[in-house]
Amino acid sequence: MNLVEYADRDLLAMDVANLLAGELKSALLARDTVSFAVPGGTTPGPIFDALCAANLDWDRVYVLPTDERWVPQDSERSNGRLITSRLLVNRAAAAQFLPLHADTENPEDVLPELEAQIAPHLPLSVLLLGMGADMHVASLFPGAPGLAEALAPDAPILAVTRPASQPEPRVTLTAPVLNGALSKHIVILGKDKREALEKARFLEPDEAPVTAVLSGATVHWAE
Ligand SMILES: O=C(O)[C@H](O)[C@@H](O)[C@H](O)[C@H](O)COP(=O)(O)O
């Protein structure tokens, strides 16, 4: 793992957006289409605000969430809503969005269809992840039922998790899919997450799921 520290959160957002735009451009030189997985939550918004203006062939970029909360797509808690309203605007409005959601009560009902839409776009070209202070990434939460299956090397593309700490079921890309990304970035803000990351390095993925994706990843941090 490579750790990059920034003087403040604004600089981090600008620099990470530039870095991601450069990586997407390079990937587009080698392939007709590229895939870009991004997290929800509060951290990525300012990165999206800068990245959406990048001058690249967005119409050849497939954007997908790393995980989704099973709420209506117009809910404030929907990662799809965050991504479509804050990243897929400006120049990036030309990108294709691959939702991890459908209007069914249970995510299990549509998992095969969602997986079939994603499969042609793997491995992920570029991956951006957030991390919780509990050391979860995407929706791989410590102690959640089904975590071991989602961390397994032969896990399918998607898993459903129902973490006790969260108000709704989640759909998440599994560890092998996240780990298989050709480029991996994790963005963390604040002292608590930095300490959690240090602690995670001595733990196993079932206690600290972030460790499942740390190898070869660049972690970007600002206080
Ligand atoms: O839907 C989600 O919640 C995420 O994709 C999740 O993995 C997120 O990246 C972390 O929870 C960090 O969230 P914050 O950025 O809000 O701290």
The ligand as an SDF file (V2000), in Angstrom:
LIG
                    3D

 17 16  0  0  0  0  0  0  0  0999 V2000
  -22.4360    3.5110    0.4870 O   0  0  0  0  0  0  0  0  0  0  0  0
  -21.4980    3.6180    1.2400 C   0  0  0  0  0  0  0  0  0  0  0  0
  -21.6680    3.9050    2.4290 O   0  0  0  0  0  0  0  0  0  0  0  0
  -20.1120    3.4410    0.7400 C   0  0  0  0  0  0  0  0  0  0  0  0
  -19.8230    3.1790   -0.5220 O   0  0  0  0  0  0  0  0  0  0  0  0
  -19.1390    3.1390    1.8270 C   0  0  0  0  0  0  0  0  0  0  0  0
  -18.2790    2.0770    1.6610 O   0  0  0  0  0  0  0  0  0  0  0  0
  -18.4050    4.4340    2.0990 C   0  0  0  0  0  0  0  0  0  0  0  0
  -17.3590    4.6230    1.1990 O   0  0  0  0  0  0  0  0  0  0  0  0
  -17.9090    4.4470    3.5240 C   0  0  0  0  0  0  0  0  0  0  0  0
  -19.0010    4.1820    4.3700 O   0  0  0  0  0  0  0  0  0  0  0  0
  -17.3150    5.7740    3.9050 C   0  0  0  0  0  0  0  0  0  0  0  0
  -18.3640    6.6880    3.9690 O   0  0  0  0  0  0  0  0  0  0  0  0
  -18.1230    8.2210    4.1900 P   0  0  0  0  0  0  0  0  0  0  0  0
  -17.3950    8.7280    3.0250 O   0  0  0  0  0  0  0  0  0  0  0  0
  -19.5080    8.7940    4.3020 O   0  0  0  0  0  0  0  0  0  0  0  0
  -17.3590    8.3370    5.4740 O   0  0  0  0  0  0  0  0  0  0  0  0
  1  2  2  0
  2  3  1  0
  2  4  1  0
  4  5  1  0
  4  6  1  0
  6  7  1  0
  6  8  1  0
  8  9  1  0
  8 10  1  0
 10 11  1  0
 10 12  1  0
 12 13  1  0
 13 14  1  0
 14 15  2  0
 14 16  1  0
 14 17  1  0
M  END
$$$$
